[in-house]
Amino acid sequence: MAEPGACREKSSVVVLGAGMSGLSAALALLPRGHRVTLIERGEVGNESSWAGGGILSPLLPWDYPESLARLALRSMAAYADWVMEIEATGGGDAEYWRCGMLALNAREGALAWCAAHDVAVEPAAPRSFSLPPQGAGRHALWLPDVAQVRNPRLVSALRAAVEARGGRVIEHCTATGMRTQPGRVTAVETTAGTFAADAVVLATGAWSGLGLPGLAAVPNVRPIRGQMLLFKLEPGVLDTILYRDGLYLIPRRDGHVLVGSTLEDAGFDKTTDAATRARLHAAAAGLLPVLSTMQPVRHWAGLRPGSPGNIPMIDRHPDFDNVFVNSGHFRYGVTLAPASAELLVDLMEGREPALDPAPYGWQAALARAW
């Protein structure tokens, strides 16, 4: 029996935001009989979902709160099958690749954390990779099961899968308000018209903290800018993710290498700057010396939906029984997408979730501080 306010079968759900959080929620809702319309203020997946690197793990999972680790590990375990289903439904290739990650200067206790969480780890570099002397550092840990996706291609495949299942996607459409009755939203007003809704999902990313007329803002979510560089090497020069002291290098199979990323509290400004470009370039060349003689082929910035501890909010909105939130994933919206969507739909349909939902709830978010 569904709880009061839970989604009814064959209900009409309006999802605000068509990035990873909105698309994955739609993909989870559609097979359960819900009719889903996604409203996107810009273009599908063109904000943080496009701008990030696609590493399918928290960068150093032992350095994050346990609630984030639980959600991440559940997603990571499901990811290969999830991507396979997306590709089979909508076509395309998300370039899922279990390339592993070499984490340098890992703290004491990381091995024990991995053992306690059943995470494969080896206290050495993979045989195929030789670090330059300045990159060796202490406590190098090889995490062979860490995977990646090429996130713009995953977004494209995910959109195609949503549409193949009957979901409707409307781009360049801004939500302007809600029509309500006591305890419920009945419709979403937008620049493209009014959409009746039995339920609404807020998946508006970095914009979640702004709220809408008549709808309180998601607490403690704000944009955090990240700048990244892209290089083009020959395929195979680098075949594993490298991480050291906040810097990561992500290889793609075609030879591209992503370098990132900054954490800048700069509001909604996506400007890049030459000083950051030079700093990222120098740090990357310290790990992969071949980059020292090359210039980036691209430099960009994205806005993450920042949240304290990187812990997302996945919960019912306190003002309305039929409004739900899936936002605040900070650096890990791609990583956490399958498990977040699963938890969201469980809450919407009144089922007992596989994970304790309390750490991802509205009250928990209010209690966390930056």
Buried (B, 14 or more C-beta within 10 A) or exposed (E): EEEEBBBBEEBBBBBBBBBBBBBBBBBBBBEEEBBBBBBBBBEBBBBBBBBBBBBBBBBBBBBBBEBBBBBBBBBBBBBEEBBEBBBEBBEBEBBBBEBBBBBBBBEEEBBEBBEEBEBEBBEEBBEEEEBEEEBEBEEBBBBBBBBBBBBBBBBBBBBBBBBBBEBBBBBEBBBEBBBBEEEBBBBBBBEEEEBEBBBBBBBBBBBBBEEBEEBEBBBBBBBBBBBBBBBBBEEEEBBBBBBBEEBBBBBBEEBBBBBBBBEBEBEEEBEBEEEBBEBBBEBBBBBBEBBEEBEBEEBBBBBBBBBBBBBBBBBBBBBBBBBBBBBBBBBBBBBBBBBBBBBBBBBBBEEEBEBEBEBBBBEBBEEBEE
